[in-house]
């Protein structure tokens, strides 16, 4: 999904930056991973919010009528 790299300016707590550099932590890679995770969580939350009504309707349907697979179970 990489569309190339873009240079950005960030403000970071000086002590965190110093410790990260002392430990040879790749700041760009760490930020990318953190952003990917934050975006994944945001997309999930948005999807759940956007589909909350449908999920509730499906759950109600299953409560009232059971799940389709219930008729196929042998246990």
N, C-alpha and C positions, 0 to 999 in steps of 0.2 A: 504494500500500500504506500510505499515511500514515493513521495513526489519531489524528492530532492531535499536538500538541507537549506535552512534559512537562519541566518545569524540574528540573534535577539539580545537585547540588554535586559538583565535581571538584577534585582536587588536581593541579596542573600545575607542572612545573619553571618557576621564576620567569623564568629567562633565555629559555626557549622562548616563554613567554607574552608577554614584553616584545617580543621580535623579531616574533612573529606580529602583535601589535597595531601595531607600527611599520610593518609591511608591509600593513596593512589586510586581514589574512586573517580570513575569517568562521569563527570557532571552531565554531559549531554546525554549519554546512554541512560543514566539514572533518571533524569527528567523525562526522557521519552517513555521509559517504562511506567513512571508514575502518571504521566498524562494518559497513556493508553489505558491504565487501570481506572483512572478517574472517569474517562470517557465511557469505558465499558459499563461502569456502575451507573453513570448518568443515563446512558441509552437504555439500560435495563429498567431503571426507575421510570423513565418516560414511557417505555413500552407498557409496563404494568399499569401506569396511570391511564394511558390511552386505551387500554383493553380491559380496564377494571369492570365495566358493565358487562362485557361479553363473558368474562371469567365468572362473574357472579351469576349470570344467567345459566351458564353451563353447569356450575356447581349446584344451583337450585334444581335444574333438570335431573341431575344425577341423584340428588337427595330424594326427589319425588318418584322417579322412574327407575333408578339404578343405572349403572353403566352398561353400554352395549356388550362389553366383554363378559358381564356377569352371566349371560346365558351360555357362554362358551366354556366357562371354567369347569374343570373336572375335579377340583379339590375343594 
